[in-house]
Amino acid sequence: MHPGPGFASLSRGDLRLYINRPGGGGGAGQSMPSGQAPEPGGWNRIQLEFDDLEATVERLKQQGRRFRSEIITGNGGKQVLVEDPSGNPIELFQPF
């Protein structure tokens, strides 16, 4: 899967690996509203896929979860980063 420059998807069995180049135009390559840009060590994350990202985000916000941004639309879908209790990012994703 190659929806645009700067992005690749690799799969083997049930495992999928998505790779985004910082500044590559996709959602995961974009800087946060604060201006913080993707960099090694701070952006590695797991991705969980959802059918209704907006409803999931609203439910998690009501539970007091911390998000790094609002929902971002990229080449392959919509995504947002939520932080686990230790501050590690988890990507919530809804493909197009």
HURA-V817551 format. One record per run of one state. SS is the DSSP state (H for helix, E for strand, - for the rest). FROM is the first residue (numbers start at 1). TO is the last residue. If there is no record, write none. Layout:
SS;FROM;TO / SS;FROM;TO
//
This chain:
-;1;6 / E;7;12 / -;13;14 / E;15;20 / -;21;26 / H;27;29 / -;30;45 / E;46;49 / -;50;52 / H;53;62 / -;63;66 / E;67;67 / -;68;71 / E;72;73 / -;74;76 / E;77;83 / -;84;88 / E;89;95 / -;96;96
//
